[in-house]
Every structure is written in structure tokens, then in C-alpha cells.
Amino acid sequence: MKLQPRLIKDLATLTESLDCSTVDLARSAGQLAADIDVAVQSVVSISLTVTVDGERFEVSA
């Protein structure tokens, strides 16, 4: 599963606005997609929910 460049850019922007050095949303989404590729032969979509300081962020691809 390949993440679209627009999604990666948007995730990078969100990561910057979080101002948290331990969170990289684009990396997390990319790793999730890579892991799914290894485990599952056909994927329609994925969703990633991240909680930072009690705030939930959900991204779907």
C-alpha cells in the first residue's frame, strides 16, 4: 500500500503543529502501511488514530 504524497505532506504538517518530538505521524502511517503489506495481501484502506496529550487524531488512507 502506497501512501499518497498529499497525505504524507498533511501528516508532516500535523506533526509540526503538535510540537512533540516523539511523534511523527507520517512515519507511523508509513510503518503501518508497510506492516499491513507484509501481513495482508489486499487492503482497501487503513485508519490510524493517535492520542497526544488527551487529543485524538484520526487519519484514513
Secondary structure, DSSP 8 states (H G I E B T S, - for coil): ----HHHHHHHHHHHHHHT-TT--HHHHHHHHHHHHHHH-S--S--EEEEEETTEEEEEE-
